[in-house]
Amino acid sequence: MTDGPYKADEIRLDTSLGYYLSKARNVLVERTDRAVKPLGLTAQQIGVILLLAAGRANTPFELSRVMSYDSGSMTRLLDRLEKKGFLQRTRSDADRRMVKLELTPQGHEAAQQLPGIGAAVLNQQLRGFSDADLATLIELLSRFIANGIDPGTSAGCGLCAEAEPPGDATADDSSPEKGEH
């Protein structure tokens, strides 16, 4: 076991870093859910829309890898987005086994609106933070995340590893394992 600030006999749930990280994530997801509800989307779904729009993935497998979702969860998420009219699945002409994902016009329209919505959500959550505070928060969280990535693999948060610059609305989607939104 490594040395560090936490001692097993002294740690308390309501004052631990894990509690604050989880609570911060939940608050951000709830605020994002409210902001994207008029579009018919959830915080969980916007990552798919933005990744497809940016061309960073175009198959269910690629999305699953980048977003760290299992294939079953990704299939259910894509089913919902397809049913809502945001994307369509097509078979590859070169390999009929491969499913390609494409945004519909409705999906493209949502993708154009999401960066502005994301910026507004983040700006609301960062009220009272200076530019230096934000830079420190990002730097500390980056170090925290890096400590969880095994240097021998490419494992870790797929969105974090390929994160956009601060202020971009492609921030984390919630994991489907944590519940639907």
C-alpha positions as CSV (number, residue, x, y, z in Angstrom):
1,M,0.0,0.0,0.0
2,T,1.3,3.5,-0.8
3,D,1.6,6.4,1.5
4,G,-0.9,9.2,1.1
5,P,-3.3,11.6,2.8
6,Y,-6.0,9.0,3.6
7,K,-5.8,6.5,6.5
8,A,-8.2,3.6,6.5
9,D,-9.3,4.2,10.1
10,E,-9.8,7.9,9.6
11,I,-11.5,8.1,6.2
12,R,-15.1,9.4,6.1
13,L,-17.5,9.1,3.2
14,D,-18.8,12.6,3.3
15,T,-15.3,14.3,3.4
16,S,-13.5,12.0,1.0
17,L,-12.3,13.1,-2.4
18,G,-14.3,10.2,-4.0
19,Y,-17.5,11.6,-2.5
20,Y,-16.7,15.1,-3.9
21,L,-15.8,13.8,-7.3
22,S,-19.0,11.7,-7.5
23,K,-21.1,14.6,-6.2
24,A,-19.6,17.1,-8.7
25,R,-20.2,14.7,-11.5
26,N,-23.8,14.1,-10.5
27,V,-24.4,17.9,-10.2
28,L,-23.0,18.5,-13.6
29,V,-25.0,15.6,-15.2
30,E,-28.2,16.9,-13.6
31,R,-27.6,20.5,-14.8
32,T,-26.7,19.2,-18.3
33,D,-29.8,17.0,-18.4
34,R,-32.0,20.0,-17.7
35,A,-30.2,22.1,-20.4
36,V,-30.5,19.5,-23.2
37,K,-34.0,18.3,-22.3
38,P,-35.5,20.8,-24.9
39,L,-33.5,19.0,-27.6
40,G,-34.9,15.7,-26.5
41,L,-31.5,14.5,-25.3
42,T,-29.9,13.5,-22.0
43,A,-26.4,14.2,-20.8
44,Q,-25.6,10.6,-21.4
45,Q,-26.5,10.9,-25.1
46,I,-24.7,14.1,-26.1
47,G,-21.3,12.4,-26.2
48,V,-22.5,10.1,-29.0
49,I,-23.8,13.1,-30.9
50,L,-20.6,15.1,-30.5
51,L,-18.2,12.2,-31.3
52,L,-20.1,11.4,-34.5
53,A,-20.3,15.0,-35.5
54,A,-16.6,15.4,-35.0
55,G,-15.8,12.3,-36.9
56,R,-14.0,10.7,-33.9
57,A,-16.0,7.5,-34.2
58,N,-18.5,6.1,-36.8
59,T,-19.2,2.6,-35.6
60,P,-20.7,1.2,-32.4
61,F,-17.4,-0.4,-31.6
62,E,-15.4,2.8,-31.9
63,L,-18.0,4.7,-29.8
64,S,-17.8,2.0,-27.1
65,R,-14.1,2.1,-27.0
66,V,-13.8,5.9,-26.9
67,M,-16.6,6.3,-24.3
68,S,-15.6,3.2,-22.2
69,Y,-19.1,1.6,-22.6
70,D,-19.7,-2.1,-22.9
71,S,-21.3,-3.1,-26.2
72,G,-24.7,-3.9,-24.7
73,S,-25.0,-0.5,-23.1
74,M,-23.9,1.2,-26.3
75,T,-26.5,-0.7,-28.3
76,R,-29.3,0.4,-26.0
77,L,-28.0,4.0,-26.1
78,L,-27.9,3.9,-29.9
79,D,-31.3,2.3,-30.1
80,R,-32.8,5.3,-28.1
81,L,-31.0,7.9,-30.3
82,E,-32.1,6.2,-33.5
83,K,-35.7,5.9,-32.2
84,K,-35.6,9.7,-31.4
85,G,-34.3,10.4,-34.9
86,F,-30.8,11.7,-34.1
87,L,-28.9,9.0,-35.9
88,Q,-29.2,6.1,-38.4
89,R,-27.4,2.9,-38.8
90,T,-26.3,1.6,-42.2
91,R,-24.4,-1.4,-43.3
92,S,-21.0,-0.9,-44.8
93,D,-20.9,-1.6,-48.6
94,A,-17.4,-3.1,-48.2
95,D,-18.3,-5.4,-45.3
96,R,-22.0,-6.0,-44.6
97,R,-21.1,-7.2,-41.0
98,M,-20.0,-3.6,-40.1
99,V,-22.6,-1.1,-39.0
100,K,-21.8,2.5,-39.7
101,L,-23.4,5.3,-37.7
102,E,-24.5,8.6,-39.2
103,L,-26.2,11.7,-37.8
104,T,-29.5,12.6,-39.3
105,P,-30.3,16.2,-40.0
106,Q,-31.9,16.4,-36.5
107,G,-28.6,15.0,-35.1
108,H,-26.5,17.5,-37.0
109,E,-28.7,20.3,-35.8
110,A,-28.3,19.1,-32.2
111,A,-24.6,18.8,-32.6
112,Q,-24.4,22.5,-33.7
113,Q,-26.4,23.6,-30.6
114,L,-24.6,21.4,-28.0
115,P,-21.3,23.4,-27.7
116,G,-23.2,26.5,-26.7
117,I,-25.3,24.6,-24.3
118,G,-22.2,22.9,-22.8
119,A,-20.4,26.2,-22.4
120,A,-23.4,27.7,-20.6
121,V,-23.7,24.7,-18.3
122,L,-20.0,24.8,-17.5
123,N,-20.0,28.6,-17.0
124,Q,-22.9,28.3,-14.5
125,Q,-21.0,25.6,-12.6
126,L,-17.8,27.7,-12.6
127,R,-19.5,30.9,-11.2
128,G,-17.0,32.5,-8.8
129,F,-14.0,30.6,-10.3
130,S,-11.1,32.7,-11.6
131,D,-9.2,31.7,-14.8
132,A,-6.4,30.6,-12.5
133,D,-8.8,28.5,-10.4
134,L,-10.1,26.8,-13.5
135,A,-6.5,26.1,-14.8
136,T,-5.6,24.7,-11.4
137,L,-8.7,22.5,-11.2
138,I,-8.0,21.1,-14.7
139,E,-4.3,20.5,-14.0
140,L,-5.1,18.7,-10.7
141,L,-7.8,16.6,-12.2
142,S,-5.5,15.7,-15.1
143,R,-2.8,14.5,-12.7
144,F,-5.5,12.6,-10.7
145,I,-6.7,10.9,-13.9
146,A,-3.1,10.1,-15.1
147,N,-2.4,8.3,-11.8
148,G,-5.2,5.9,-12.7
149,I,-3.9,5.0,-16.1
150,D,-1.6,2.0,-16.4
151,P,1.4,3.2,-18.4
152,G,1.5,-0.1,-20.2
153,T,-2.0,0.2,-21.7
154,S,-4.2,2.7,-23.4
155,A,-6.8,2.1,-20.7
156,G,-8.5,4.9,-18.9
157,C,-11.2,7.4,-19.7
158,G,-11.5,7.4,-23.5
159,L,-13.0,10.9,-23.5
160,C,-10.4,12.2,-21.1
161,A,-7.5,10.8,-23.1
162,E,-8.7,12.6,-26.2
163,A,-10.2,15.6,-24.4
164,E,-10.8,18.8,-26.1
165,P,-9.4,22.1,-24.8
166,P,-11.0,23.6,-21.7
167,G,-14.3,25.3,-22.6
168,D,-15.3,22.8,-25.3
169,A,-18.6,21.1,-24.8
170,T,-17.4,17.6,-25.5
171,A,-17.0,16.9,-21.8
172,D,-17.8,13.6,-20.2
173,D,-21.0,11.7,-20.7
174,S,-22.2,9.7,-17.8
175,S,-21.6,5.9,-17.9
176,P,-24.7,3.9,-18.7
177,E,-23.8,1.6,-15.9
178,K,-24.6,4.5,-13.5
179,G,-28.2,4.7,-14.6
180,E,-30.1,6.2,-17.5
181,H,-30.8,9.8,-17.6
